[in-house]
Amino acid sequence: MKLFVLSLLLFAFCNVLCQTNRESAFLKIPDTTFIKSFLWDYVSQPHLAGTRGSFLVANYTYNKMLEYGLSNVSILESQALMTYPIRRSVRLVEPVSYNASMYEPPVSGDITSNNTQSVMTYLGYSASGTVEGQLVYANYGSKDDFDYLASMNISVQGRIVIARYGAVFRGIKAYNCENAGCIGLIIYSDPADDGFVRGKTWPEGPWRPPKGVQRGSLQYLFRCPGSPDPSRYHECFDGEPESLVPSIPALPLSYEDAQPLLENIKGLQAPPSWRGGLNLTYNIGPGPSKVVLSVELEKSTRTIYDVCGEIPGSIEPDRVVLLGNHHDAWVFGATDPSSGSATMLEIIRSFNILKNETSWEPRRTIRFCSWDAEEHALIGSTWYGENQPFLNTTIVAYLNVDTAATGSNFGASCTPSLQPLLQHVTSLVSDPASPNKTIGQNWNGVCRPMGSGSDFTVFIHHLGISSMDLGFSGIGAGVYHSVYDGYSWLSEKGDPGFLYQQAMAKIWGLVALRLADDKVVPFSYRAYSEALYSYLTVVEGLLGNQTEVKLESLQTAIDRFAKTADRLESDKGDLLHESDLNKISKFNDKLSFVDRNYFVVDEGLPGRYYFKYLIHGPSFLSGYLGIPFPGVYEPIQAHNWTRAQEAVDTLADSLSNAARDLEGPAKIWIWIIVIVAILVFFIILFAIIVFLRRDKFTEYDPVPNK
């Protein structure tokens, strides 16, 4: 018996040692030379989804996946409803005349900015049409901003709104504008947010130059991502379908083009928080600025191309760790998304070297997917998530990187069970800016709640697959979605030397290695319960002194879940020495499938059928921002106490069900053993008492003397 125990311990030690050596070997492989080469291959030409450019980068990715040894490499084609610009204009007609140039000129030293194939500036899924009206300035175009206009008796009915980028997703701006009654929308980049107020502009510095324009999509992602084709509305709505695109024309402008429009708005002066960085008085209007806004877009169904390949697992091949990044871009997309695309190829190359030099085979399958049409509406990943029926029973976790590096500030959003894994991995990777420190030491160690705006959306919010989104940020807003987001900007300003893309390859790859190779998948439900307590605190703060919503049931459910989480941590330790593959597989599924089994509700969040995850969700007010307990959070924001209480009860029930089921048969058997042990104890005790008092029993004669 001692020999058996010793052999188990020796095997476990060797397994840990081998894994450590394998990870150390991997961390030495990612190379900036290859990242630089991959990046140039992606960004040398524009590659908007649905165009030949996007097909070419999909084919390039396909060939690289084959070259670096992936199996089952395929290009998955699907159809999507897309929009492309034919012509557009913005003309100031009163009180002076001005025609917006809407042109991003070449910049000296920027080697791709003079490409004549660059797509013209436009907003995807804008309505086509020509409108004329007075201008009203609406700050960021948030709901609060439109509420302020209403409170000041400033109507946007029949008028054109001009709002600046920032604070909320551009689709939210269009949604709010349309609901308020405006007939058109102009969104411009203000220098206070990403231009000269922040620092030197490109090419002298990293910030947006005067003629830089942010393209983007207006599709209502906050309702339902994916192609806005009515044929898939059944995925988005459980009742009467609503539009997923605006019905008003809209266009983006540079701050150089926006200045004459803003200068000629009079009326009420904007409050201090509404004032940007241009040298003018920010007034709200309406008028006397009058603008003619004209948009003509081609709306057509195009083929899009997702590219996937994998490294098959050796022990649990039907369990898959999925890594994803998108390859389409508004123009060149050096930061968004090609820094992530180049990083993913470098991980694939590095894993191939690891296989060849160490005979490594992952325990579980590692799959890589390069999505198409993310920029339009997360279309490629959403199609994949909705049309691959095996996902819910095979995917262990989804790991997303959109923009790998536009600075040195590491950040992440993830489901709470994955946070300790990321904390550990970042503690192993040096920070290029401070080699004596790790990325983990310069990061606060906290994963933000998962919002939206990238390809993880369908996996976590619709399917409930545990997910993670990673990136280094800092100064990328200055060229975001413009012609200047090219090779020159990224190599000179965003990530000189490609060192942070290299660091991302190490972090992203090592997280994948752990999830694919660990005998017991590295999910922590102790960390999950700690996050739940912090989310409860957020909700309590939001609720303030209101007493209409009772949170006691949620507190009790979290307490119970926390106790179960402690038990799971203990069970994980026991499984490290288990040799029965069936037991290990079942336990791993229990850990991997918690989010999708317990925290996804068929009816969706209140008012948003597509979004079904109870723990995190994108804010309906901002579009991108992740919020905790969204079904509770947003009704409280709206003072809908009845709906908030219903959501509290639903969440509490889900947590209680998870705690009950995760305790599982093991806990029942413990109680049975305890009860049996108590019974045996009392039987033995009774027997001992009877034995000790046997003489007294024999001395008693129940028959009276005659």
C-alpha positions, 0 to 999 in steps of 0.5 A, a space after each residue: 500500500 505504501 508503495 502504491 501511494 508513493 508511486 501516485 505521489 511520484 507520478 503527480 510530481 513528475 506530471 507537475 514538473 513536466 508541465 512546468 518544463 513545457 510551459 517554460 519551453 513555450 515562454 521562450 518561443 514567441 518571437 517579435 520577428 515573426 509577429 512583425 512579418 505576420 502583421 505586415 502581411 495582414 495590413 498591407 492592403 485594406 480588408 473590409 468584410 465582404 470584399 476581396 481583401 477580407 477573403 485574401 487575409 482569410 486565405 492567408 490565415 488558412 495557409 499559415 494554419 496548415 504551414 504550422 501543423 494545425 489539423 482539420 483546417 477549414 474555411 467556413 462560409 456563411 452569408 450576411 447582410 452588409 452595407 457599403 458606401 456609394 456616396 455621402 456628404 455633409 453640407 452646412 447651408 446656413 448661416 454660412 456655407 461649408 462642405 465637409 471634405 470627409 477625406 483622410 489624406 496621406 501622412 508623410 511617413 505613413 506607408 499605407 495611408 496613401 493606398 487608393 483602395 481605402 474604404 471611404 468614411 461611413 457608418 455601417 447600417 446607416 439608413 440611406 437618404 437625404 435630410 435637412 435640418 437645424 443642428 442640435 449638439 447632444 454631447 456624447 448622445 447618451 440617454 442622460 444627454 438626451 434627458 438633459 435636452 428634454 429637461 431644458 425644453 430643447 427638442 430634437 424633433 425634425 432636427 439633425 443631432 451632432 454628438 461626439 464619440 465616446 462614453 457610449 457605443 455609436 449604435 446607442 447614440 443612433 438608437 437614442 437619437 431616433 427615439 428622441 425624434 431626430 431625422 439624422 445624426 453626425 458623430 465626430 471625434 472631439 480632440 478632448 477625447 482622442 486628439 490634440 488635447 491628449 497630446 501630439 497628433 499623428 505622425 508626431 504623436 499617437 493621437 488623432 490628427 485633424 482629418 482622422 475619422 472613426 468609421 464603425 457600425 450602427 447595428 444594435 449589438 446591445 439587442 442582438 449581435 450578428 447579421 441584421 437579416 430578418 431571417 434570423 430574428 427568431 434568434 433575437 426576439 421571442 415576441 414581436 421583432 424590432 429593428 436591429 438597425 437605425 432608420 435615420 441616416 448617419 455619418 462620422 466626421 473629423 474634428 476639422 470638419 465638425 468645427 464649422 458646424 459647431 461654431 455656428 450653433 447658438 442658443 443655450 451654452 453647453 454645461 462644462 461637462 459637455 465642452 470639448 477641446 475645440 477653440 469655440 463656444 460649445 452651444 446646444 442650439 437648435 440652429 441657426 446651423 442648418 445642415 444637409 446630410 446625405 447617405 447612399 449605401 449599398 445593402 447586399 448579402 455577401 459571403 464571409 469567411 471564418 477560418 478554423 484549425 486545431 491541435 487534437 487532444 490526446 486524452 480528452 479530444 472531445 473537450 475543446 479550448 477555443 481561441 478567437 480573433 477576427 481578421 476583417 478591418 475597416 481599413 488596414 486595422 493594424 491595431 484592431 484587429 491585426 495585432 491580435 491576428 499576428 499574435 494568434 499566428 505566433 501562438 500557433 507557430 510556437 505550439 508547432 515548435 513545442 510539438 516538434 521539439 518535445 513531442 507535446 500533445 495537449 490533453 484537450 483539443 485546442 482550436 483556433 478560429 479567425 472570425 470575419 465581419 466582426 466590425 459590422 456586427 460580430 457576424 462571423 463568430 455569432 454565426 459560428 456560435 449559433 450554427 455549431 450544435 456541439 459547442 455547448 457540450 464540448 467547449 471548455 472555455 473561449 479565449 478572445 483577443 481583439 486588439 492585442 496591443 496599443 500600449 502597455 496597460 494590461 486589462 481583461 474581462 472574464 467569467 469569475 472562475 477564470 480570474 485566478 488562472 489569469 493572475 497566475 499566468 500574468 505572474 510568469 510573463 515579464 513586462 517589457 517596460 519594466 523587465 524586473 516586474 511581471 505583467 501581473 505585478 503591473 495589473 490590478 489582478 481584477 477581471 472586469 465584467 464581460 460586456 460586448 463589442 467583440 467576438 466573445 459575445 455569443 459565447 458567454 452571453 448567449 451560450 454561457 460558455 466561460 470566456 475571457 477577453 484580453 488586451 494591452 491598451 493605452 493610446 490606440 483611440 487616436 487612430 481607431 477605425 481610421 486610415 491611420 491605424 496602419 503598420 507605421 502607427 503601430 510599429 512606431 507608437 502603439 507597440 514599438 519593437 512588437 514587445 507587447 504583442 509578444 507578451 500577449 502571445 505568451 499570456 494568451 498561449 499559456 492560458 490556453 496551455 493550462 486549460 488544455 493540459 491541466 489534469 483538473 481544469 483550472 476553474 476556481 469557484 471560490 474566486 467566483 463566489 468572491 466575485 458574487 459578493 463584490 457584485 452584491 455590494 455593487 447592487 446594494 450601492 446602486 439600490 441605496 436607501 430604497 427598500 422596495 427590493 429585498 436582497 436577503 434571498 440573494 445573500 443567502 444563495 451566495 452564502 450557500 454557493 460559497 460553501 459549495 465552492 470551498 468543497 469543490 476546491 477540496 475535491 479538486 485536490 483529491 482528483 489530482 491523484 485520481 487515475 480513473 479517467 471517467 471520474 476526472 472527465 465528469 468532474 472537469 465537466 462539472 467545473 467547465 459547465 457551471 455557467 451554461 448549466 445554471 446561469 443561462 436562462 432561456 427567457 433572456 435578460 429583461 427586454 433582451 431575449 438574446 442575452 441570457 447570462 445572469 452574472 454579466 451583461 453589456 449595459 443597455 445604456 452604454 452598449 459596450 460596458 459590462 455590468 454585474 447581475 444585469 437583470 437586477 442592475 438595469 431594472 434598479 437603474 430604471 426604478 422598476 422595482 417589481 422587475 428588479 425583485 423578479 430578477 433577484 429571485 431568479 438569480 437566487 434560485 439559479 445560485 441555489 440550484 447550482 450549489 445544490 447540484 454541485 454538492 452532488 452525490 458525494 455530500 449525500 453519501 457523507 451524510 449517509 456515512 455520518 448517520 450510519 456511523 452514529 447509529 453504529 456508535 449507539 448500537 455498540 454503546 448499547 451493547 457495551 452497556 448491556 454487557 457491563 450490566 449483564 449480572 444485574 439483569 440475571 439477578 432479577 427474578 420476575 417470578 415471585 416466591 411461592 
